[in-house]
Amino acid sequence: MQRAPLSAPLLPGDPDSPALLRLGGCMKFTLSGGGAISPDVQEWVWTAFGCPLIQGLTETCGGAVLQKPLADPSVGFVGSVLSSVELTLHSEPEITDNDGKPYLCADKVHSDGSACCGRGEIWMRGNSIGSGYYKLPEQTAADFDKDGWFHSGDIGLITPEGKVKIIDRKKNLVKLKGGEYAALELINVTYNNHELINADVGGVCSFASHEIDRPVLLAQCKKKELLALAAANGVTGKDDDALCKDPKVMAAVKTALDAVAKAHKLPALMQAIAVMPVLEPWTADNGCLTATSKLVAKKIYQLHEKDLDVLKPMAMKG
């Protein structure tokens, strides 16, 4: 799909916008509360719907930072801090970027070379910030401190213009055997871009731990595409379980996914060393997805314990 340039976005109220005609012409903006949105998705929604896509967070009652819909058409940022909220960055010396440098609130330059005014975990407090999770005292104690700061789990930076950008996810970082960190959410999102992956039933669920050198994947695959890939590699006539565990099929799926990892410049240490294709859907009913279709990794790991026992040895150098 060819996208309109962001220097001239389709604005709400533009009678010449075919997107607005499809949506009825009254859509002013859209809001996502599911965490950081990739620039590609944000740009696509802006272009296709003809209105801005704003990002929110449940624990902040929908907003702590906000991108001005019409004044700021840039993508990749969550916006500027609202006047009712305090926001600070907490240094994370044990968590590093792609260059192996820690995220510190004194940082002046990000790993991509762009200027910044600090990097670290985003902490927020204020009257619009939640005070805890309903009937979850342990999780509340972990995310909300005694001084009222909500620890978001997001690693962010502040630009010289005062914009906040989410660059990593602390809660989804797992230390590998060699001491490096793997960002599971980034891995999942990257591999979900491949046409073989069935994102409607969960997509990719990556696994990493201090016992293995590189991540491994449990990958929901589209059956028709997986059968075609298997046949192209000489594997036919097997039921779903045998098909997914066939070494030739596993290798073929990994080779296919390697291309999307390289295309999206996924760091080498986060590129999967082994993949187990999956055809049995993950759903909210079997506990593998939440009601909003987010992965419940622990439940998926339990369900695929035997599959992980196959994958883990493949991710160990010895």
N, C-alpha and C positions, 0 to 999 in steps of 0.2 A: 504494500500500500504506500503511495506517495503522500507524505505529510506536508501540510502547509507550514511555511516558515514561521518560527515563533516571533519574529519581528513584526509579523502582521497576522496575529491569531484571529480566529473567528470569535467575535465578541457577542455577548448576550444582546439581543435586540437587533442584530444585523439581519435585515429581511432577505438578504441575498444568500444566507447560509442554508444549504440543503440539510445540514445536520439539525438546525433549529426547527425546520419544517417537520422533520421526522419526530422530534421530541415535543412538538406542540408550540414551541416558541416562548415558553415561560420558564425554562430552566436557566437559573442565574448562576449556580455553582453546584459542584458535587463535593461530598465529604467522605473521606475514608478514615476509619479508625483502626485499621489493621496493621499499624506500624509503618515503617519507612517504605515509600513507593519508589520503584526504579524510575529514573528519568525517562526511559522509553515509554513506560506505561503512562506516566503523568502527561507526557507530550501527546501520546495517542488519544487519551481521553479529552484533553483540551481541544485537539483538532477535530475529532470525530463528533463530540457532543456540542462543540461551539461554546464551551464555558469552562471556567477554571476547575481544577481538582485540588481541593484543600485537604490537608492531612491533620488528623486529630489523635487523641489518646484517651482511653476510657478513664484512667486514673486521674486525669486532669479535667474531668467533666466536659470533655470534648475539645478543650483548647488551652494551651499554655503559650504556644507560639502560633503565629498566623501569617500566611503569605497574602499580601494585598492583591485581591483578584485581578484588578485591571491595571494597577500601577506596576506590577512586577510579573512579567510573563516568563521569567527564568524557570528552569526545571532543576530538580535535584536538591532543593532546599525545602525545609519545613516552615520557614518564615522567620519573622522577628518576634521577640518576646513581648507578650501583652503587658500592659501597665499594672495589672493586678497580680502579676506573678514575679517571683524572684527566681532566677536561673543561674546556676553556677556549674563549672566543670570541675570534676574531681580527678586528679592525676591517677593513672593506672600504670605504674612502673613495670608490672609483670606482664602486661598485655602489649603486644607490639604490632606495628603496621607491616606492610609488605616489604619494607626495607629493614625490618628488624629493630626499628626504633620505638621506644615506649611512647604511650599517649600521655603527654604532660600538659598541665594547664599553662605552662610557660612557653609552649611551642609557638614558633612564629611561621613555620612552613610545614605544609602537609606533604605526604609522600608523593603526591602527584605534582609537586612543585608550586602549588597555589599558596598564597599568603593566608595566614590565619592568626587569630588572637587567642590561642590556646586550644588544646584538645584534651578530651577525657570523658568520663562518664557524666551524663547529663543529670543533674540534681535540680529539683524544683520544689518550691513551697509557696503557699499563699491561700487565700480564702477559697479559691476555686479548685484547690488540689484535694483529692480524697484523703481521708484519715486512716484508711485501711480496707481490707477485704472482708466481706460479710462472712462471719463465722469461720475465718481462717487465720487464727492468731499467729501461727508460726510463719506463714507467708507475709502477714502484715509486719511482723517484727523484722523480717529479712529485708523488706523493701521500704519501710517507713521508719526513720530514726527518731530519737527522742526530741530532737530540735525541730521536727516538722518537715524535714527534707524527704521528698520521695525520690528514691534511687531508681531511675528509669530502666537501667540495664542497657541503655543505648550509649554507644560511644559517639560523641559528636565533636564538632569544631564550631567556632564562631568566626565568621569572616570579618574583614576590616570594616565592612558596611553594616555589621550587626546582625547578619542572617545566621541562622542555625542550620547546620547540615549534619545529618546522621551518616557516619562513615563505617560503623561496625556495631556489633551486638555482643555485649559482655556476657549475657546469660546463655548465649549459644556458642561460646568459645570453649573448646576442649583441648587440653594439652596432649600432644602426641608423645610417643616414646622418646623422641629426640629433644623434647623440651619446647618445640614450636607449637603454636596454637592453630587450630583449625576452626574456621567459622562455619558451623553447620548450616545456618540459615542461608548464608551466601552460596554455599555448595549446592543446596537444594534448589534455590532459585535459578542458579546458572544452568544446571542440568535439566530443569523443567522446560527450558527453551527448545529442547530437541523434539522433533515431530513424532518420534517413537514413544515419547512419554505420555501417559494418560493422566494429565493433571486433574481431571474431573473426579478421580477417586484417590487423590492424595499426592500423585506425582512421585518425586524422589524423596526418600528418607535416608540421609547419610548417617554413618556411624563412625565415631573415632574414640580412642581412649589412650591412656598412657602405656597400654600393652602393645600397640601397633604403630608402625612407622608412617602409614598413610591412611586416609579415610577409605571406607568401603561403602557401597551403595546397595540399598534395597529399592528397586525401581519399578513402579507400576508401568506396565507397557500396554499399548494398544494391541489387542490380540491379532488382528489382521496383519498389521505391520510386523509383529514379532514372528508370525508364521512365515511370512515372506522372507524375512531375514534368515530364519532357520533353514528354509528350503534352499536359499542361495548358498548356504554353507553345508549342504548335504544332509540336513537333519529333517526327517519327515515322519509322520505316523505315530507321534508320541502324544500321550495325554498331557494336560497342562502342567502338572507337577514335574513329570519327567522332562518335559520340554524346557522348563525354566532352569532345571538343575544340570542340563546337558553342558559339558565343558565347552563345546564348540559354540553353543548359543550364548553362553555367558561371555565368552571371548569376543564374539561378534557384537554383542550389545555394548561391551566396554569400548571397542574400537569405534563404534558409531558415536558414543557419547564423548570420546576423546576430542572429536572435532569441535563440538560446541564449547568444551572447556577451554580449548586453545583460542577459539574465535572470541570468547568473552574475556580472555586474558586472566583466567583463574590462576592464582599462584600455583606453582608446581607442587608444593607440599600439600595443597588442598585438592589436587586432582586425584580422582579415585584410582586405586590400584586394582580393585576387583568389584564386579557388579553381579548381583543376583536379580534377574528379572522376576517380576511378580505379576500374576494374572488374577488372583483372588482379591477383590476390591477391599479397600479400607473404607469403612463407613462409620458414622456416628453410632450405629447400632452395635457394631462389634468393638466399639471403644477406641478405634484407631484415629478417628477424627472428632473434633469438637462439633458443636451445633453450627458453627460458622465455617466448617470444613478446614480447620487448621489441624496439622499433624499432632497426634499425641505420641511422641517418640517412644516413651517408656512402654506403652502398650504395644506398639509396633515391634519393638525389640523383643518383648515377651512372646508375641505371636510367632516371630521368626527366629527364635532362639537357635534352632537347629541350622537355619540358613546362615546365621552369623557365625556359628561354629565352623562352617565350611569356608566362609570368607576371611575370618581373622587370620588363620595361618598363611593365607596368601598375601597378607599385609605386613608380614614380619620378615625382616632381613635375616634373622637367625640369632 
